[in-house]
Amino acid sequence: MTRRKLTSEEIDLWQRVVQKTEALHPGTHSTPPPAPLPKPKPAKVPVSRFENFEVGQNTKTKPLKNDLKPAVNDGLRAAGLQMDFKSFGRMKRGKIKPEGRIDLHGMRLENAHSTLVRFVLSSQASGKRLVLVITGKGKDRDEPGPIPTPRGVLRHQVPQWLSLPPLAQAVLQVTPAHLRHGGDGAYYVYLRRNR
């Protein structure tokens, strides 16, 4: 709510009331308060300053994304193609049926790692080329906190294990599985020929 300005008649009336009253503390208000100053008018800005202006011209085209740890699938896609392009395309579309599969659901990291090593090396020794490793998508954490925890520890850990010895010498390509074979909760592991 804005204050209303006093008219000149109201100011004169107030001055007459002040002259007829006795001051409680004489000498503190000897002169009447000055009349309010008129409201300043805004200066006009020259139009030429805004002729070439467009809304948002100084903003960055795309805000920077704060992604401290990229998604697992992004890392696998960036790794590059190690196998035949045609076979890779058929595998990504789920047209090649895996010759073996292992389900690591509910296992702890230590048990899952040793089981995975045994499975991959025995699959390569028996001449299998494509195996399916099911990790599950992982469940959401119940307790929110300031430190983000990745969803699905096995899902993040299995591609790293497959790229490190002793499995690195047996694995040719790792890629997320097609939806009919588990989608984001599983990986196709294409093995090298046993020589």
C-alpha positions in Angstrom: 0.0 0.0 0.0 1.5 3.4 -1.0 1.3 6.5 1.1 -1.0 9.2 0.0 0.6 12.7 -0.3 -0.8 15.5 1.8 -2.6 18.3 0.0 -1.6 21.9 0.7 -4.9 22.5 2.7 -4.0 19.6 5.0 -0.5 20.9 5.5 -1.9 24.4 6.4 -4.3 22.8 8.8 -1.5 20.8 10.5 0.6 23.9 10.9 -2.3 25.7 12.7 -2.7 22.7 15.0 1.0 22.7 15.8 1.0 26.5 16.6 -1.8 26.1 19.2 -0.3 23.1 21.0 2.3 23.1 23.8 5.5 21.1 23.2 6.4 18.4 25.7 10.0 19.0 25.1 10.5 22.6 23.9 13.3 23.2 21.5 13.4 19.8 19.8 11.1 20.7 16.9 11.4 24.4 16.3 10.9 24.4 12.5 8.2 22.5 10.6 9.4 19.5 8.5 10.2 20.4 4.9 7.7 19.7 2.2 8.3 16.4 0.4 10.4 16.7 -2.8 8.7 15.8 -6.1 9.4 12.3 -7.4 12.3 12.4 -9.9 11.4 11.5 -13.5 13.5 8.7 -15.1 16.0 9.8 -17.6 15.2 8.6 -21.1 17.7 6.0 -22.5 18.7 6.6 -26.1 17.1 4.0 -28.4 20.3 3.3 -30.3 21.7 1.4 -27.3 19.1 -1.3 -27.7 18.7 -1.6 -31.4 20.8 -4.7 -31.9 19.8 -6.4 -28.6 18.2 -9.8 -28.6 16.9 -11.6 -25.6 19.4 -14.2 -24.4 22.2 -13.2 -26.8 24.9 -13.4 -24.0 23.8 -16.7 -22.6 25.7 -19.9 -23.2 24.1 -22.2 -25.7 23.9 -25.2 -23.4 24.4 -25.2 -19.6 27.2 -27.3 -18.4 26.2 -30.6 -16.9 27.8 -31.5 -13.7 28.3 -35.2 -14.2 31.1 -36.5 -12.0 30.8 -40.1 -12.9 29.5 -41.0 -16.4 27.0 -43.8 -16.9 28.4 -47.3 -17.4 26.7 -47.7 -20.8 28.3 -44.4 -22.0 31.8 -45.8 -21.1 31.1 -49.0 -22.9 30.0 -47.1 -26.0 33.1 -45.0 -25.9 35.4 -48.0 -25.7 35.2 -48.6 -29.5 34.4 -51.6 -31.6 36.7 -54.6 -31.3 34.7 -57.2 -33.1 33.1 -57.6 -36.6 30.7 -54.8 -37.3 28.0 -57.0 -38.7 28.1 -59.5 -35.8 28.1 -56.5 -33.4 24.9 -55.1 -34.9 23.1 -58.4 -34.8 24.2 -58.9 -31.2 23.0 -55.4 -30.2 19.6 -56.1 -31.7 19.3 -59.4 -29.8 19.5 -61.5 -32.9 22.3 -63.7 -31.6 21.4 -66.1 -28.9 23.9 -66.2 -26.0 25.5 -69.7 -25.6 25.8 -69.4 -21.9 24.5 -67.2 -19.1 25.3 -66.4 -15.4 23.1 -64.6 -13.0 24.9 -62.6 -10.3 21.7 -61.3 -8.6 22.0 -61.0 -4.8 25.7 -61.9 -4.7 28.3 -60.0 -2.7 31.2 -58.4 -4.6 33.8 -61.0 -3.5 31.6 -64.0 -4.5 30.4 -62.4 -7.7 34.0 -61.6 -8.9 35.3 -65.1 -8.3 32.1 -66.7 -9.9 32.4 -64.4 -12.9 36.1 -65.2 -13.5 35.4 -68.9 -13.3 32.4 -68.7 -15.7 34.1 -66.5 -18.3 37.4 -68.5 -18.4 35.5 -71.9 -18.5 33.2 -70.5 -21.3 36.2 -69.5 -23.4 37.9 -72.9 -22.8 34.7 -74.7 -24.0 34.7 -72.6 -27.2 31.7 -70.4 -26.5 31.7 -66.9 -28.2 28.8 -65.0 -26.7 27.8 -65.2 -23.0 25.2 -63.2 -21.0 26.2 -61.8 -17.6 23.1 -60.7 -15.6 23.9 -58.2 -12.9 20.4 -56.7 -12.3 19.7 -53.0 -12.4 20.2 -52.5 -8.6 17.7 -51.1 -6.2 17.3 -47.6 -5.0 18.8 -46.7 -1.7 16.4 -46.0 1.1 18.5 -43.4 2.9 19.1 -40.2 1.0 22.2 -38.3 1.9 24.8 -35.8 0.7 27.0 -38.4 -0.9 25.4 -40.0 -4.0 25.6 -43.8 -4.1 25.5 -45.5 -7.4 22.5 -47.7 -8.2 23.5 -51.3 -8.8 27.0 -52.0 -7.5 27.5 -55.1 -9.6 26.2 -53.3 -12.7 29.0 -50.8 -12.3 31.7 -53.2 -11.2 31.3 -56.0 -13.8 32.5 -54.0 -16.9 35.6 -53.0 -14.9 36.3 -56.6 -13.9 36.0 -57.7 -17.5 38.6 -55.2 -18.6 41.2 -56.2 -16.0 43.4 -59.4 -15.9 42.7 -62.3 -15.9 39.5 -61.7 -17.9 40.9 -59.0 -20.2 42.7 -61.6 -22.3 39.5 -63.6 -22.8 37.0 -60.8 -23.5 36.8 -59.2 -26.9 33.7 -56.9 -26.5 31.3 -55.9 -23.7 28.0 -54.2 -24.4 24.7 -53.8 -22.7 22.2 -56.5 -23.5 19.1 -56.2 -25.6 15.7 -55.9 -23.8 14.8 -59.5 -24.5 18.0 -60.6 -22.7 17.8 -58.3 -19.7 18.3 -54.7 -21.0 20.3 -52.5 -18.7 20.5 -55.2 -16.1 22.7 -57.5 -18.2 25.8 -57.5 -20.5 26.7 -59.3 -23.6 30.3 -60.6 -23.3 31.8 -61.6 -26.6 34.8 -63.8 -26.0 38.0 -64.3 -28.0 38.6 -67.6 -29.8 40.5 -70.1 -27.7 43.9 -70.6 -29.3 
